[in-house]
Amino acid sequence: MAIMNVIVMVFYNHIICKFSKMFKIKTHIYMYLSLVFFGCDNNEDSMIVDDLKLNQIQVIGSHNSYRINTAIDMHNLIASFQPDLAQDLDYGHPILETQFSQHGIRQIEIDIYHDPEGGLFYNQRGNLFIGMPVASGIEELLSPGLKVLHFPDIDYRTHYYTFIDALNAVKNWSDQNSNHIPIFILIEAKEESLTSLYPSLSGFTQPLPFDNTALDAVDAEIRSVFGENLDKVITPDDIRGDNESLESVILNGGWPTIGESRGKIYFGLDNGGTTRDAYVLGHPALAGRILFTASDPGTPEAAFLKLNTPTESIADFVSQGYIVRTRADADTKEARSGDTGPRDLALSSGAQFISTDYYVADARADTSEDWTNYSVSLSGNFIARENPVSGSGNFFDMEIE
């Protein structure tokens, strides 16, 4: 090797290794330069981080990401007849832009209700019992289209009243941060109401069923925000190509790379059962659909699995090529008890999406014995890391941004 090349190699090796930590150079740039100039670990065969596949990373997600904690009077009302439910609901989130920018969240969850005529959720009838106006006065709730809320009449506080509002928030942030790790949006189509839970009750909002028309509306509203060509959306068609089975593609390494997916969004349907089956019906292997479905392994549309309870068996599915979402905590229990067992198992399982309500600890931990400093993050507070099960093994201690 010429003496000039040796000098250049030594110079770049020293400068990059020292100052990449100080100034947190983008990981893929750092790895590229390291490879070009023989790198900090002298591994010339290492691939750059952007060559990792979509299923070879792990990120933190937020649960019911749109939700604002219930007002204190409503919380007390719920506690008066369902104290356990009141505890379960005692959490909330900041706006999506804050979750993305300040907390590194790269998977979110949005609950939607069908409202084709508009106005179905304009009245918040639980307010009658706490001396608040029943009419919300929120103009967005009068417009036709999918609405975002957790539960009608009693648990309706949200940063985004419509599905389109939430999608626009994601798109606007994405456009301004166009090199971001792809964001996965899990959508739950909901039909729950007080009447469905307590049939003896009457006079409360009755949601509409998620029939084929409602499910088609999900895709239509996504297209209305991201465009008919869906350039910034990763769809099942993108993965499957001309193959008959989406599952066969992903089981044979068919997920796109991080480099190919930067700045993009992809969607999953949280529901199983009849709602999922209706979404798949007429769309073999999800042909023409936008959402990946939580389908059973062995079906042609299976690529994404929802396994909310963390178990060691998740690693088996991850190693096969599936993308998995699990939860580190639920119903505020871990934040109250400090139990980190489910969190640690979720992280080690290789599930690509680790969903939590506590990417930062509950602030009440400083003032109340009812709460602990429990929180969920990747080692080093990374935005994303190489997957401990399905990754290449080359970048596990490095942040992927």
C-alpha positions as CSV (number, residue, x, y, z in Angstrom):
1,M,0.0,0.0,0.0
2,A,1.4,3.5,-0.9
3,I,2.6,5.6,2.0
4,M,-0.1,8.2,1.3
5,N,-2.8,5.6,1.7
6,V,-1.4,4.5,5.0
7,I,-1.3,8.0,6.3
8,V,-4.9,8.6,5.1
9,M,-6.0,5.4,6.7
10,V,-4.5,6.2,10.1
11,F,-5.8,9.7,10.0
12,Y,-9.4,8.8,9.3
13,N,-9.3,5.8,11.7
14,H,-8.2,8.1,14.5
15,I,-10.5,11.1,13.7
16,I,-13.6,9.0,13.1
17,C,-13.3,6.8,16.1
18,K,-12.7,9.8,18.4
19,F,-15.1,12.3,17.1
20,S,-18.0,10.2,16.1
21,K,-18.8,9.6,19.7
22,M,-18.4,13.3,20.6
23,F,-20.6,14.6,17.8
24,K,-22.7,11.5,17.1
25,I,-22.1,11.3,13.4
26,K,-25.0,9.6,11.6
27,T,-24.4,5.9,11.9
28,H,-24.6,5.0,8.2
29,I,-22.2,7.8,7.3
30,Y,-19.8,6.7,10.0
31,M,-19.9,3.1,8.9
32,Y,-19.4,4.0,5.3
33,L,-16.3,6.1,6.1
34,S,-15.1,3.4,8.4
35,L,-15.3,0.8,5.7
36,V,-13.8,3.0,3.1
37,F,-10.8,3.7,5.3
38,F,-10.6,0.3,7.0
39,G,-12.7,1.3,10.0
40,C,-12.4,1.2,13.7
41,D,-12.8,-2.6,13.8
42,N,-10.8,-3.3,10.7
43,N,-13.6,-5.5,9.4
44,E,-13.6,-5.0,5.6
45,D,-16.4,-7.5,5.1
46,S,-18.9,-5.6,7.3
47,M,-21.9,-4.2,5.5
48,I,-23.1,-0.7,6.0
49,V,-25.9,-0.3,8.5
50,D,-28.4,0.8,5.8
51,D,-28.1,-2.7,4.3
52,L,-29.9,-4.2,7.3
53,K,-33.4,-5.3,6.4
54,L,-36.5,-3.9,7.9
55,N,-36.9,-6.9,10.1
56,Q,-33.4,-6.7,11.4
57,I,-33.8,-3.7,13.7
58,Q,-35.7,-3.0,16.9
59,V,-37.5,0.2,18.0
60,I,-39.6,1.5,20.8
61,G,-43.3,2.1,20.2
62,S,-46.1,3.9,22.1
63,H,-49.4,2.4,23.0
64,N,-52.6,4.4,22.1
65,S,-50.3,7.1,20.9
66,Y,-52.9,9.7,20.4
67,R,-54.4,9.6,23.9
68,I,-54.7,12.3,26.5
69,N,-55.3,11.2,30.0
70,T,-58.9,11.6,31.1
71,A,-59.9,14.8,33.0
72,I,-59.8,14.4,36.7
73,D,-63.6,14.5,37.2
74,M,-64.1,11.9,34.5
75,H,-61.3,9.8,36.0
76,N,-63.1,9.9,39.4
77,L,-66.4,9.0,37.8
78,I,-64.9,5.9,36.2
79,A,-63.2,5.0,39.5
80,S,-66.5,5.2,41.3
81,F,-67.9,2.2,39.3
82,Q,-64.8,0.5,37.9
83,P,-61.8,1.3,40.0
84,D,-59.6,-1.2,38.2
85,L,-60.5,0.3,34.9
86,A,-59.6,3.8,36.2
87,Q,-56.2,2.6,37.1
88,D,-55.7,0.9,33.7
89,L,-56.6,4.2,32.0
90,D,-54.3,6.5,34.0
91,Y,-51.8,7.3,31.3
92,G,-51.4,9.7,28.4
93,H,-49.0,10.8,25.7
94,P,-47.7,14.1,24.1
95,I,-48.3,14.9,20.5
96,L,-46.8,12.6,17.9
97,E,-44.2,15.1,16.8
98,T,-42.8,15.2,20.3
99,Q,-42.8,11.4,20.5
100,F,-40.9,11.2,17.3
101,S,-38.4,14.0,17.9
102,Q,-37.8,14.0,21.6
103,H,-38.4,10.3,22.5
104,G,-37.3,8.5,19.4
105,I,-40.6,6.6,19.0
106,R,-40.8,4.8,15.7
107,Q,-44.0,2.8,16.1
108,I,-47.4,4.3,17.1
109,E,-50.9,3.0,17.6
110,I,-54.1,4.8,16.5
111,D,-57.7,3.7,17.4
112,I,-60.3,4.6,14.9
113,Y,-64.1,4.5,14.8
114,H,-66.3,4.6,11.6
115,D,-68.3,7.8,11.2
116,P,-69.3,8.1,7.5
117,E,-72.0,10.8,8.1
118,G,-70.1,12.8,10.7
119,G,-71.3,13.9,14.2
120,L,-71.6,10.4,15.7
121,F,-69.1,11.3,18.5
122,Y,-69.9,15.0,18.7
123,N,-71.8,14.5,21.9
124,Q,-69.8,13.2,24.9
125,R,-72.6,11.8,26.9
126,G,-70.6,10.8,30.0
127,N,-70.2,14.5,30.7
128,L,-73.8,14.6,31.9
129,F,-72.6,12.9,35.1
130,I,-69.8,15.3,35.9
131,G,-71.6,18.6,35.2
132,M,-69.9,19.2,31.9
133,P,-71.6,20.1,28.5
134,V,-72.5,17.0,26.5
135,A,-72.1,18.8,23.2
136,S,-68.3,18.9,22.6
137,G,-68.3,22.0,20.4
138,I,-65.5,20.4,18.3
139,E,-66.2,21.1,14.6
140,E,-63.9,18.3,13.4
141,L,-66.3,15.8,14.9
142,L,-69.1,16.9,12.7
143,S,-67.2,16.1,9.5
144,P,-67.6,12.7,7.8
145,G,-64.7,10.3,8.2
146,L,-62.9,8.1,10.6
147,K,-62.5,9.4,14.2
148,V,-59.8,8.9,16.7
149,L,-60.6,8.2,20.3
150,H,-60.2,5.4,22.9
151,F,-63.8,4.9,24.1
152,P,-67.0,6.9,23.4
153,D,-68.7,9.1,26.0
154,I,-66.1,8.6,28.8
155,D,-62.6,8.3,27.4
156,Y,-62.6,10.5,24.4
157,R,-59.7,13.0,24.9
158,T,-57.3,12.9,22.0
159,H,-54.7,15.0,20.3
160,Y,-56.2,14.2,16.9
161,Y,-60.0,14.1,16.4
162,T,-59.9,12.5,12.9
163,F,-57.7,9.8,11.4
164,I,-56.7,12.3,8.7
165,D,-55.5,14.7,11.4
166,A,-53.3,12.1,12.8
167,L,-52.0,11.0,9.4
168,N,-51.2,14.6,8.5
169,A,-49.2,15.0,11.7
170,V,-47.1,11.9,10.8
171,K,-46.6,13.0,7.2
172,N,-45.6,16.6,8.2
173,W,-43.0,15.3,10.6
174,S,-41.8,12.8,8.1
175,D,-41.5,15.4,5.3
176,Q,-39.3,17.5,7.7
177,N,-37.2,14.5,8.7
178,S,-36.9,12.7,5.4
179,N,-34.1,10.4,6.4
180,H,-35.9,8.8,9.4
181,I,-36.1,5.2,10.2
182,P,-39.4,3.9,8.8
183,I,-42.4,4.5,11.1
184,F,-44.9,1.7,11.7
185,I,-48.5,2.7,12.4
186,L,-50.7,0.1,14.0
187,I,-54.4,0.8,13.5
188,E,-57.2,-0.7,15.6
189,A,-60.7,-0.6,14.2
190,K,-63.0,-0.2,17.1
191,E,-66.7,-0.8,17.8
192,E,-66.8,-0.7,21.6
193,S,-69.3,1.3,23.6
194,L,-70.7,1.5,27.1
195,T,-73.9,-0.2,25.8
196,S,-71.9,-3.1,24.3
197,L,-70.1,-3.6,27.6
198,Y,-73.2,-3.0,29.8
199,P,-76.3,-3.9,27.8
200,S,-78.7,-2.6,30.4
201,L,-77.4,1.0,29.8
202,S,-79.1,3.1,27.2
203,G,-78.8,6.6,25.7
204,F,-75.1,6.3,25.0
205,T,-73.2,6.5,21.7
206,Q,-73.5,3.4,19.6
207,P,-70.6,3.0,17.2
208,L,-71.0,1.5,13.7
209,P,-69.6,-1.8,12.8
210,F,-66.4,-2.0,10.7
211,D,-67.8,-3.6,7.6
212,N,-66.2,-3.7,4.2
213,T,-67.1,-0.1,3.5
214,A,-65.5,1.1,6.7
215,L,-62.3,-1.0,6.0
216,D,-62.1,0.5,2.5
217,A,-62.3,3.9,4.1
218,V,-59.2,3.2,6.0
219,D,-57.2,2.7,2.8
220,A,-58.9,5.7,1.1
221,E,-58.1,8.1,3.9
222,I,-54.4,7.0,3.9
223,R,-54.3,7.6,0.2
224,S,-55.9,11.0,0.7
225,V,-52.9,12.1,2.8
226,F,-50.0,10.2,1.3
227,G,-51.2,10.3,-2.3
228,E,-52.6,7.7,-4.7
229,N,-49.2,6.4,-5.7
230,L,-48.2,5.9,-2.0
231,D,-44.5,6.8,-2.7
232,K,-43.8,7.2,1.0
233,V,-45.7,4.1,2.1
234,I,-44.4,0.6,2.2
235,T,-47.3,-1.7,1.2
236,P,-47.7,-5.5,1.0
237,D,-47.6,-5.2,-2.8
238,D,-44.2,-3.6,-2.6
239,I,-42.9,-6.6,-0.6
240,R,-44.8,-9.4,-2.5
241,G,-44.1,-8.2,-6.0
242,D,-45.4,-10.8,-8.5
243,N,-45.4,-13.7,-6.0
244,E,-48.6,-15.3,-4.9
245,S,-47.7,-15.4,-1.2
246,L,-46.5,-12.5,0.9
247,E,-45.4,-14.9,3.6
248,S,-43.1,-16.8,1.3
249,V,-41.3,-13.6,0.3
250,I,-40.7,-12.4,3.9
251,L,-39.6,-15.9,5.0
252,N,-36.9,-15.8,2.3
253,G,-35.4,-12.5,3.2
254,G,-37.7,-10.3,1.2
255,W,-38.2,-7.3,3.5
256,P,-36.6,-4.1,2.0
257,T,-33.4,-2.6,3.5
258,I,-33.3,0.3,5.9
259,G,-31.7,2.3,3.1
260,E,-34.6,1.7,0.8
261,S,-37.1,2.4,3.5
262,R,-35.9,5.7,5.0
263,G,-38.5,8.4,5.2
264,K,-41.3,6.0,4.7
265,I,-44.3,4.8,6.7
266,Y,-46.0,1.4,6.8
267,F,-49.2,0.3,8.4
268,G,-50.6,-2.7,10.3
269,L,-54.1,-3.8,11.2
270,D,-54.3,-4.6,15.0
271,N,-57.6,-6.5,14.7
272,G,-57.8,-10.2,14.2
273,G,-60.8,-12.4,13.6
274,T,-63.7,-11.2,11.4
275,T,-62.4,-7.7,11.0
276,R,-59.1,-8.9,9.7
277,D,-60.7,-11.6,7.5
278,A,-63.0,-8.9,6.0
279,Y,-60.0,-6.8,5.2
280,V,-58.2,-9.7,3.4
281,L,-61.3,-11.0,1.6
282,G,-61.1,-10.3,-2.1
283,H,-57.4,-9.3,-1.7
284,P,-55.4,-12.5,-1.8
285,A,-52.1,-12.1,0.0
286,L,-53.2,-8.4,0.6
287,A,-53.1,-7.5,-3.1
288,G,-54.2,-3.9,-3.4
289,R,-54.4,-3.3,0.3
290,I,-52.3,-0.9,2.3
291,L,-52.2,-2.4,5.8
292,F,-50.3,-5.5,6.8
293,T,-52.5,-7.7,8.8
294,A,-51.9,-9.6,12.1
295,S,-52.5,-12.9,10.4
296,D,-51.6,-16.4,11.5
297,P,-48.4,-18.0,10.2
298,G,-49.1,-20.3,7.3
299,T,-51.5,-17.9,5.6
300,P,-50.4,-16.2,2.4
301,E,-50.8,-12.7,3.9
302,A,-48.8,-13.4,7.0
303,A,-45.8,-11.1,7.5
304,F,-46.7,-9.1,10.7
305,L,-47.6,-10.8,14.0
306,K,-49.2,-9.1,17.0
307,L,-48.0,-11.0,20.1
308,N,-48.8,-8.6,22.9
309,T,-47.6,-10.8,25.7
310,P,-43.8,-11.1,25.6
311,T,-42.6,-14.7,25.6
312,E,-39.4,-16.5,24.6
313,S,-41.2,-18.1,21.6
314,I,-41.3,-14.7,19.9
315,A,-37.7,-15.2,19.0
316,D,-38.7,-18.2,16.8
317,F,-41.0,-16.1,14.7
318,V,-38.5,-13.3,14.4
319,S,-35.7,-15.6,13.3
320,Q,-38.0,-17.0,10.6
321,G,-38.5,-13.5,9.1
322,Y,-41.8,-12.2,10.6
323,I,-42.1,-8.7,12.0
324,V,-43.5,-8.8,15.5
325,R,-45.1,-6.3,17.9
326,T,-45.2,-7.0,21.6
327,R,-45.9,-4.9,24.7
328,A,-43.4,-4.2,27.5
329,D,-46.2,-3.1,29.9
330,A,-50.0,-2.9,30.1
331,D,-52.7,-1.2,32.2
332,T,-50.1,0.9,34.2
333,K,-49.2,-2.2,36.2
334,E,-45.5,-2.3,35.6
335,A,-45.2,1.5,36.1
336,R,-46.8,1.1,39.5
337,S,-44.9,-2.1,40.7
338,G,-41.6,-1.5,39.0
339,D,-41.7,-5.0,37.5
340,T,-39.2,-5.0,34.6
341,G,-39.6,-8.7,33.8
342,P,-42.0,-8.3,30.8
343,R,-39.9,-5.3,29.5
344,D,-36.7,-7.2,29.6
345,L,-38.2,-10.3,28.0
346,A,-39.8,-8.2,25.3
347,L,-36.4,-6.5,24.4
348,S,-34.5,-9.8,24.3
349,S,-37.2,-11.6,22.3
350,G,-36.3,-9.8,19.2
351,A,-39.7,-8.4,18.6
352,Q,-39.2,-5.4,16.3
353,F,-41.7,-3.2,18.0
354,I,-41.7,-2.9,21.8
355,S,-44.8,-0.9,22.7
356,T,-45.0,1.0,26.0
357,D,-46.8,3.8,27.8
358,Y,-43.6,4.7,29.6
359,Y,-40.8,5.6,27.2
360,V,-40.2,8.1,30.0
361,A,-41.1,7.3,33.6
362,D,-44.4,8.7,35.0
363,A,-43.7,12.1,36.6
364,R,-45.7,11.1,39.7
365,A,-42.9,8.7,40.7
366,D,-41.2,11.7,42.3
367,T,-44.1,12.6,44.5
368,S,-46.1,9.4,45.0
369,E,-45.4,5.9,46.4
370,D,-48.0,4.6,44.0
371,W,-45.6,5.0,41.1
372,T,-42.0,3.9,40.3
373,N,-39.3,5.1,37.9
374,Y,-40.1,2.3,35.5
375,S,-39.4,3.2,31.8
376,V,-38.6,1.4,28.6
377,S,-35.8,2.3,26.2
378,L,-33.2,0.6,24.1
379,S,-29.7,0.3,25.5
380,G,-28.0,3.7,25.2
381,N,-31.4,5.4,24.6
382,F,-30.9,4.5,20.9
383,I,-33.7,5.4,18.4
384,A,-33.1,2.0,16.8
385,R,-30.7,-0.8,17.2
386,E,-29.8,-4.0,15.4
387,N,-32.2,-6.8,16.3
388,P,-30.7,-9.1,18.9
389,V,-32.3,-12.1,17.2
390,S,-32.5,-11.4,13.4
391,G,-29.7,-8.9,13.0
392,S,-26.3,-9.5,11.3
393,G,-24.4,-9.2,14.5
394,N,-22.2,-6.4,13.1
395,F,-23.9,-3.3,14.6
396,F,-25.5,-4.4,17.9
397,D,-23.8,-1.7,20.0
398,M,-24.4,1.1,17.5
399,E,-27.4,3.5,17.2
400,I,-29.4,3.4,14.0
401,E,-31.0,6.8,13.3
